[in-house]
């Protein structure tokens, strides 16, 4: 935690120390380019969160400054995002007696709690934990979020009322039913404005990404509204936006509200952590930057915490805006500060003009953004490559659509961890069969009772409680056979826990009770103290614990020689047992 804090505080100082006019010109151009994209996005994401558009702009300003200065990435741009805003709305939807003022206080409190949780994550060094969350979970979650966003914006696009919720149906089904049952009441003005925006967005996809198509579409529709004289009675508009920056205020909630918000805040924190670190690493793969995951999580926590005191909705890293900053030629984090300052200037100078923006235009923009969240190509690849990942992806997607979104996050992460534990619990244990020239061949361990007197077995990977039962079954094969000496090569064993050590202890004792022997060879120096502390070295005897040697199979050959001594028979260095009476050669495995 202290290291992450030191690096976070030193980051802006290091940038300014080597800053130049050349870098500023590049950052200025990139910052203005991102600003043109972020203004309509942040307003649209505020609508998703269920709050007036200005609160998305406030979040872009606060998150933009803090996130840009203290991130370990030069290009990560933070602020409102689609999945974060959708999760905010899902978390607060269950509260009763929601007035506009109470709703806003709950949103700001959610940002506060999320910030505190992410700071705690950073203190616990949990930034590196995102490597255990697969892309399949993220793709399923974002695809489901995309479908939800499209469904929730249909009423605004057609200009029909949202309608009552069907308590016995999932939210997405209820939204579709309400919307399509009211198509006879479509507001043709809203539909026209939405269609114009949608057409401009679709055509604009062929243009370079630096062209602010979304902003141009919003301006065009606002001009249409202003010229035609349409008011809020004719078509739903954004309405008045204060032409000032947010003041300082402390979110006001009860302890009961805090308890109810905690689950959603935790889901926001986990999702935000995954988003920020994944985006930073993705761009770092092109720039060669070194990303500190804990610093990223700490930076995200700080910007959400501070933002909650300045009327900001929860936010996270944005892949679209981060990639655009990089592609537009931005060189340092100052580009993000330029974007935030420019948005603040726009809020103060052009707030009055924003009242002409139709909600149908924002809905059309969200349609395009949401459709882009569905990675059809990756899902198709999963079908061909990994059925397990496909199942995780589809279940996460369905949970996003049918369950409260905060639960869907945990369902996806749980499935991912369960899959990881299942894969990690596969025991890799092989017989080593000697060949001519001192070489060995590996093959699966199986019951060959009545044939072997010495069994040479290699164990690979991490040995933890998840493999204990499987290991016990494999060791039982040896016990049921006529093996007199069991040799275990542990050179490829990375780690071991107490549960597995207990299984080995029981096996060794049972072998000794039957006047049989166990040898450990290829023991690495870091493993020896663990075996000694658990008492296995004393149980085996120091002569039967052989450290890994410098050459190939050195400790294996020493173990075979030790087996020869224990059996009192002739076993040569290659592991071939010689019958003294018949001189018949049989492999010792």
Residue pairs with C-beta under 8 A, 6 or more apart in sequence:
1 122
1 123
1 124
1 125
1 294
1 298
3 294
4 122
4 127
4 292
4 294
4 295
4 298
5 298
7 72
7 292
7 295
8 70
8 72
8 295
8 298
8 299
8 302
9 70
11 69
11 70
11 71
11 72
11 295
11 333
12 69
12 70
12 333
15 74
15 332
15 333
15 334
19 332
19 334
23 331
23 332
23 334
24 334
26 329
26 330
26 331
26 335
27 330
27 331
27 332
27 334
27 335
27 338
28 335
28 338
29 328
29 329
29 330
30 324
30 325
30 328
30 329
30 330
30 331
30 335
30 338
31 325
31 330
31 334
31 335
31 336
31 337
31 338
31 339
31 342
32 338
32 339
32 342
33 210
33 212
33 324
33 325
33 328
34 77
34 321
34 324
34 325
34 328
34 330
34 335
34 336
34 339
35 338
35 339
35 342
35 343
35 346
36 212
36 215
37 212
37 214
37 215
37 320
37 321
37 324
38 60
38 64
38 77
38 79
38 318
38 321
38 339
38 343
39 57
39 60
39 215
39 343
39 346
40 214
40 215
40 217
40 218
40 362
40 365
41 56
41 80
41 214
41 318
41 320
41 321
41 365
41 369
42 53
42 56
42 57
42 59
42 60
42 79
42 80
42 343
43 53
43 56
43 57
43 238
43 354
43 357
43 362
44 53
44 56
44 362
44 365
44 366
44 369
45 56
45 80
45 81
45 82
45 84
45 85
45 313
46 52
46 53
46 54
46 55
46 56
46 57
46 59
46 80
46 85
46 313
47 53
47 56
47 156
47 359
47 362
47 363
47 366
48 82
48 85
48 86
48 89
48 149
48 152
48 366
49 55
49 56
49 80
49 84
49 85
49 86
49 88
49 89
49 107
49 313
50 88
50 89
50 92
50 103
50 107
51 103
51 104
51 107
51 313
52 238
52 239
52 241
53 238
53 241
53 354
53 357
53 362
54 241
54 242
54 347
54 351
55 104
55 107
55 311
55 312
55 313
56 79
56 80
56 85
56 313
57 241
57 343
57 346
57 347
58 245
58 246
58 307
58 310
58 311
58 312
58 313
59 79
59 80
59 307
59 312
59 313
59 314
59 315
60 79
60 80
60 315
60 339
60 340
60 343
61 245
61 312
61 340
61 343
61 344
61 347
62 246
62 303
62 306
62 307
62 310
62 312
62 340
63 78
63 79
63 80
63 303
63 304
63 307
63 312
63 315
63 340
64 77
64 78
64 79
64 336
64 337
64 339
64 340
64 343
65 336
65 337
65 340
65 341
66 78
66 299
66 302
66 303
66 306
66 307
67 76
67 77
67 78
67 79
67 299
67 300
67 303
67 317
67 336
68 76
68 77
68 78
68 333
68 334
68 335
68 336
68 337
68 339
68 340
69 333
69 336
69 337
70 295
70 298
70 299
70 302
70 303
71 78
71 276
71 280
71 295
71 296
71 299
71 333
72 280
72 289
72 290
72 291
72 292
72 295
72 296
72 299
73 279
73 280
73 283
73 284
73 289
73 291
73 296
73 322
73 333
74 287
74 289
74 330
74 331
74 332
74 333
75 280
75 283
75 287
75 322
75 323
75 325
75 326
75 330
75 333
75 335
76 276
76 279
76 280
76 283
76 296
76 317
76 322
76 336
77 317
77 318
77 321
77 322
77 324
77 325
77 336
77 339
78 276
78 299
78 300
78 303
78 315
78 316
78 317
78 318
78 336
79 315
79 318
79 321
80 313
80 315
81 275
81 315
81 316
81 317
81 318
82 145
82 146
82 149
82 366
82 369
82 370
82 373
83 141
83 142
83 145
83 271
83 275
83 316
84 268
84 271
84 272
84 275
84 313
84 314
84 315
84 316
85 313
85 314
86 145
86 148
86 149
86 152
86 405
87 264
87 267
87 268
87 271
87 405
87 406
87 409
88 107
88 110
88 264
88 268
88 313
88 314
89 152
90 264
90 404
90 405
90 406
91 110
91 261
91 263
91 264
91 265
91 267
91 268
91 404
91 405
91 406
92 98
92 103
92 106
92 107
92 110
92 261
92 264
93 171
94 260
94 404
95 102
95 106
95 257
95 260
98 106
104 311
105 251
105 252
105 253
106 253
106 257
106 261
107 313
107 314
108 249
108 251
108 308
108 311
108 312
108 313
109 251
109 252
109 253
109 257
109 258
109 261
109 308
110 261
110 264
110 265
110 268
110 314
111 251
111 304
111 305
111 307
111 308
111 312
111 313
111 314
112 251
112 304
112 305
112 308
112 309
113 258
113 261
113 262
113 265
114 265
114 268
114 269
114 272
114 301
114 304
114 314
115 301
115 302
115 303
115 304
115 305
115 306
115 307
115 308
116 301
116 305
117 265
117 266
117 269
117 301
118 269
118 272
118 273
118 297
118 298
118 300
118 301
118 304
119 298
119 301
119 302
119 305
120 301
121 127
121 269
121 273
121 297
121 301
122 294
122 295
122 297
122 298
122 301
125 294
126 273
126 294
126 297
127 273
127 277
127 292
127 293
127 294
127 295
127 296
127 297
128 293
128 294
130 273
130 274
130 277
130 278
130 293
132 416
132 417
132 420
133 274
133 412
133 413
133 416
134 389
134 392
134 416
134 419
135 378
136 382
136 386
136 389
136 390
136 392
136 393
136 396
136 416
137 392
137 393
137 396
137 412
137 413
137 415
137 416
138 274
138 278
139 375
139 378
139 379
139 393
140 392
140 393
140 394
140 395
140 396
140 397
140 400
140 412
141 271
141 396
141 397
141 400
141 408
141 409
141 412
142 373
142 374
142 375
143 373
143 374
143 375
143 379
143 393
143 397
143 400
144 396
144 397
144 398
144 399
144 400
144 401
144 408
145 370
145 373
145 400
145 405
146 370
146 371
146 372
146 373
146 374
147 172
147 370
147 374
147 400
147 401
148 171
148 172
148 400
148 401
148 405
149 366
149 369
149 370
149 373
150 366
150 367
150 370
150 371
151 172
151 175
151 176
151 179
152 175
153 362
153 363
153 366
153 367
153 370
154 175
154 176
154 179
154 363
155 161
155 162
155 163
155 175
155 178
155 179
156 190
156 194
156 236
156 359
156 360
156 362
156 363
157 190
157 191
157 194
157 360
157 363
157 364
157 367
158 179
158 182
158 183
158 186
158 187
158 190
158 191
158 194
159 186
159 187
159 188
159 189
159 190
159 191
159 235
159 236
159 360
160 179
160 182
160 183
160 185
160 186
160 187
161 182
161 185
162 175
162 178
163 178
163 179
163 181
163 182
164 178
165 171
165 174
166 173
166 174
166 177
166 178
169 177
170 401
170 402
170 403
172 401
172 402
187 235
187 236
189 230
189 234
189 235
190 235
190 236
190 358
190 359
190 360
191 360
193 221
193 224
193 225
193 235
193 358
193 360
193 361
194 358
194 360
194 361
194 363
194 364
195 364
196 217
196 220
196 221
196 224
196 361
197 217
197 218
197 220
197 221
197 360
197 361
197 364
197 365
198 364
198 367
198 368
200 213
200 216
200 217
200 220
201 213
201 214
201 217
201 364
201 365
201 367
201 368
202 368
204 211
204 213
204 214
204 216
204 217
205 213
205 368
207 213
209 323
209 324
209 327
210 324
210 327
210 328
214 365
217 361
217 364
217 365
218 357
218 361
218 362
218 365
221 357
221 358
221 360
221 361
222 353
222 354
222 356
222 357
222 358
222 361
223 356
225 235
225 237
225 356
225 357
225 358
226 356
230 237
231 237
232 239
235 358
235 360
236 358
236 359
236 360
237 355
237 356
237 357
237 358
237 359
238 354
238 355
238 356
238 357
238 358
238 359
238 362
239 355
240 351
240 352
240 355
241 347
241 351
241 352
241 354
241 355
242 351
243 347
243 348
243 349
243 351
243 352
244 347
244 348
244 351
245 344
245 347
245 348
246 310
246 311
246 312
247 310
247 311
248 309
248 310
249 309
249 310
249 311
250 309
251 308
251 309
253 261
263 406
264 406
266 406
267 405
267 406
267 407
267 409
267 410
268 314
268 406
269 301
270 409
270 410
270 413
271 316
271 409
272 300
272 304
272 314
272 315
272 316
272 317
273 296
273 297
273 300
275 316
275 317
275 319
276 296
276 297
276 299
276 300
276 316
276 317
277 291
277 293
277 296
277 297
279 317
279 318
279 319
279 322
280 289
280 291
280 296
280 317
280 322
281 291
282 319
283 289
283 322
283 323
283 326
284 290
284 291
286 326
287 326
296 317
300 316
300 317
303 315
304 312
304 314
304 315
307 313
307 314
307 315
320 369
321 339
325 335
325 336
325 339
379 390
379 393
382 389
382 390
382 393
383 390
388 419
389 419
392 412
392 415
392 416
392 419
395 411
395 412
395 415
396 408
396 411
396 412
396 415
399 407
399 408
399 411
399 412
400 408
403 411
421 466
424 461
424 462
424 464
424 466
425 466
425 467
425 470
426 467
426 470
427 459
427 461
427 463
427 467
427 470
427 471
427 474
428 459
428 460
428 461
429 445
429 457
429 458
429 459
429 460
429 471
429 474
430 442
430 443
430 444
430 445
430 457
430 458
430 460
431 442
431 443
431 444
431 445
431 446
431 455
431 456
431 457
431 458
431 589
432 440
432 441
432 442
432 456
432 457
432 458
432 489
432 556
432 589
433 440
433 441
433 442
433 443
433 587
433 589
434 440
434 456
434 574
434 575
434 576
434 587
434 588
434 589
435 441
435 574
436 574
437 574
438 553
438 557
438 573
438 574
440 456
440 553
440 556
440 575
442 458
445 457
445 474
445 477
446 477
447 477
447 480
447 481
448 481
449 480
449 481
449 482
450 481
450 482
451 481
451 482
451 586
452 481
452 482
452 483
452 588
452 589
453 482
453 483
453 484
453 485
453 567
453 569
453 577
453 588
454 483
454 484
454 485
454 486
454 487
454 560
454 563
454 567
454 571
454 575
454 577
454 588
454 589
455 478
455 481
455 483
455 485
455 486
455 487
455 588
455 589
456 487
456 489
456 556
456 559
456 560
456 575
456 588
456 589
457 478
457 486
457 487
457 488
457 489
458 488
458 489
458 491
458 492
459 488
459 489
459 490
459 492
459 493
460 492
460 493
461 492
461 493
461 494
462 493
462 494
462 495
462 496
463 471
463 493
463 495
463 496
463 497
463 500
464 495
464 496
464 497
464 499
464 500
465 497
465 499
465 500
467 500
468 499
468 500
468 502
468 503
471 500
471 503
472 503
472 506
472 507
475 503
475 507
478 486
478 507
479 507
479 510
479 511
483 516
484 516
484 517
484 566
484 567
485 516
485 517
485 518
485 519
485 563
485 566
485 567
486 511
486 516
486 517
486 518
486 519
487 518
487 519
487 521
487 556
487 559
487 560
487 563
488 518
488 519
488 520
488 521
489 521
489 522
489 555
489 556
489 559
490 520
490 521
490 522
490 523
490 524
490 527
491 521
491 522
491 523
491 524
491 548
491 555
492 522
493 527
496 527
496 530
498 534
501 530
501 531
501 534
501 536
504 536
505 534
505 535
505 536
505 539
507 518
508 518
508 536
508 539
508 540
509 539
511 517
511 518
512 518
512 539
517 544
517 563
517 566
518 540
518 544
519 540
519 544
519 545
519 546
519 559
519 562
519 563
520 531
520 536
520 540
520 544
520 545
520 546
521 546
521 548
521 555
521 556
521 558
521 559
522 546
522 548
522 555
522 556
523 531
523 545
523 546
523 547
523 548
523 555
524 547
524 548
525 547
528 537
528 545
528 547
531 537
531 545
532 538
536 545
537 545
543 562
544 562
546 555
546 558
546 559
546 562
547 555
548 554
548 555
549 555
549 558
556 575
557 573
557 575
560 571
560 573
560 575
560 588
561 571
561 573
563 571
563 588
564 570
564 571
569 577
569 578
569 580
570 577
570 578
570 580
571 577
571 578
571 588
572 578
575 587
575 588
575 589
576 585
576 586
576 587
576 588
577 585
577 586
577 587
577 588
578 585
579 585
579 586
